[in-house]
Amino acid sequence: MSAVLTQSSPAVESEPRAGTRAVLALARFEARRLLMSIPVVIAFVAYVAWIVWRTRSSWDDHPALQDVDRATQSMPMLVGLAVLLSANIAVLRSERHGTEAHFAVLVLAPWRRTVAHALSVVPAALLTAVCVAGQFTWEAAKPGAIGHGSPAELLVGPLTVLLSGMLGVLLARSVRSASAAPLLLVVLLFTLVLGTGPGGASGLSWLAPVVADISSNTLPSDLLGRPAAWHALYLAGAGLCAAFLAVLLAGGRNLAVRAGVVLTLALAVTGGVLQARGVSPSPELTAARERASVRPEHTCVEHGGSTYCAFPDWVPRTGTWAGVVDRVQSLAGGSAHDRRLVVRQRIDARYGLEGDAAIPALADAHQVTVGTAWGGNRVPEFSSAVAAVLVAGTEKAGSEICDGRMVTLMWLSLSWQDDPVNALRRVRLDDSVEGSAIVLSPTDPLSMMEGQTDVVRRLLEKPRPGVGDRVKAHWAELTAPGVTTARAAELLGVAGPEKADSCEE
């Protein structure tokens, strides 16, 4: 009997390819397990429910997309915390179960297993990107949407989840304790979610994953001045650096890993430094904000008999404004019925998103101010400004009305709306339909006395055509300076106030 010995080729040549396939297979397994973990499932369900609840009625269906992109950033933090916890638990699974020694007989070294765990976070980030895209697309598809979103702002949510997951993997490789991740979650909840970190104006605040700059002041997209692109670079660099550091701590000492640590750290530092510098507006941005506030470069269009001047992003909305002007003007009498108005969009952008300065009333005849927000309470506020100009001639004169002209003004502003009494409630600062109150307007507010409120409420409860005929028939007297509330009520056919208002005594 004889035996023939044959020499086989070494198996080392196929080891890198086999190792790569094994890493990808483990990454798919861990990704599926991470997405099905209880914390991540709960977080994504809550995230999707929040998107549906918020987007159905946000911005009164008149969103500005340069605000919508920032609104997609906060909720992914919840998903990120869940991914951080689940990724950390996955890496420490063999430590908890006492099976770490058995992995020595497998193809994958500890650093390759760490690569697989890092890759398993990517699907969660991609799923977050799908949710962000869905939320933004839903808002952009609304008929009243205007403006432009920023791709860099939209990347913040997915990159936050990616960074959180990589931190979970890094934490597991640096601290072999199951309690480390929950303790880190508590710290992050206080510093990020509860807002105990630095303020939005500080460069240090941009070291946090999300700096939403929540503001009621909507600005044109080119005046925001947010270093969104540098912030996205910072988040991407920080997330990748955490992944490479985790692989390095797990024993991956080859040149690719060490170069990856250096390069991604350089990206994170570059993005962090440049975003901190970008917090302070440049001279060019400061000048642009000044021009927009004092000498805006408007695009003017004609609708009916009036002119509407707006920033380029808002030109599609001028038709909606014209609809309000036409309804208010159709109820007026005398020369006001056909008066040519100029509606100007005005903002105070000099302090960016943090600014909340009041816009002064215009003293120019037949000019009306409109803001950048629309829908909800902004509609009766704008119609009150239109009515004030029709009654008093200018916004400034309208804001100083104290006599019975306020009755005619408020009836013009509100009677055409679907629920006039509710519109009266919403346009007043105290949300009431009784007593004296401040009436909100895009510029200086108006004032309603107690007697005027009673008369206006009675008028709004009567059929509009009958009151409208009286308004047009007695327009000259109803809009004459010094007319009393009692006389206005008499001319319009309703009971007058029980006593004269203080400004008429």
GIWO-V301628 format. One line per field, one symbol per residue. ss: DSSP state (A for helix, B for strand, O for the rest). phi: phi as a letter, one per 40 degrees, with the letter a starting at -180 (. if undefined). A space follows every 50 residues. Layout:
ss->???
phi->???
This chain:
ss->OOOOOOOOOOAAAAAAAAAAAAAAAAAAAAAAAAAOOAAAAAAAAAAAAA AAAAAOOAAAAOOBAAAAAAAOOOOAAAAAAAAAAAAAAAAOAAAAAOOA AAAAAOOOOAAAAAAAAAAOOAAAAAAAAAAAAAAAAAAAOOOOOBOOOO AAAAAAAAAAAAAAAAAAAAAAAAOOOOAAAAAAAAAAAAAAAOOOOOOO OOAAAAAOOOOOOOOOOOOOAAAOOOOAAAAAAAAAAAAAAAAAAAAAAO OOOOAAAAAAAAAAAAAAAAAAAAAAAAOOOOAAAAAAAAAAAAOOOOBB BBBOOBBBBBOAAAAAAAAAAAAAAAAAAAAOOAAAAAOOOBBBBOOOOO OAAAOOOOOOOOOOOOBBBBOOOOOOAAAAAAAAAAAAAAAAOOAAAAAO OOOOAAAAAAAAAAOOOOOAAAAAAAABOOOOOOOOBBBOOOOOOBBBOA AAAAAAAAAAAOOAAAAAAAAAAOAAAAOOOOOOAAAAAAAAOOOOOOOO OAAAO
phi->.bbbcbccccccccccccccccccccccccccccccccdccccccccccc cccccdbcffgbcbcccccccccccdcccccccdcccccccccccccgbd cccccccccdcccccccccccddccccccccccccccdccccdccbgbcb dccccccdccccccccccccccccbcbccccdcccccccccbccgccccc cccccccccbbcfcacccbddcbcgccccccccccccccccccccccccc hcbcccccccccccccccccccccccccccccdccdcccccccbbcccbb bbbgbbbbbacdccdcccccccccdcccccccbfcccbccbbcbcbbbcc bgcccacccccccccgbbcbcccaggcccccccccccccccbhbcccccb cbccccccdccccbccccbdccccccccccfbbbgcacbcadbccbbbcc ccccccccccccdcdccccccccbdcccbcdgccccccccccgbccccac cdcbc
